[in-house]
């Protein structure tokens, strides 16, 4: 089955504007206080890099790789493929995600990280797809709310491809 990725949903310029807005919100809210930024691999690596370069506070960056799915189905359990290398106890922590869809994995991750006793724990997403949400999860910082479309680009992929687009494109199966 062929795929078409010609339809641009969000331009690179719109992504840049979103980054400016979200980073301004973070700079205002954290007001120079140190922040641990936890990027969720693999999709959020570009968003995380672009975001931290705009932050005006001391930042510790770490990454996690997690899953709660086997194929298309949630197991209800969080599998940590790569854990944090820093202790987040008594730290302000920001989870940075590429996209929130059903919210299952991120909800499980948030509960697990709370057990590590951070001072605060918030979620920032580049793209939010609330129409697909199956758990009660609202990001503290939301880049762009999107319709229920399968998207690629800006770190998001389809079978490992298309992460390198600097915009967001809709995947159409042909």
Secondary structure, DSSP 8 states (H G I E B T S, - for coil): --EEEEEEEE-HHHHHHHHHHHHHHHHHHHTT--EEEEEETTTTHHHHHHHHTT--S-EEEEEEEEEEEETTEEEEEEEEEE--SS--TTSEEEEEEEEESS-HHHHHHHHHHHTT--SEEEEEEEEE-GGG--S----SEEEEE--S--EEBTTB-BTTBSTT-SSEEEEEE-
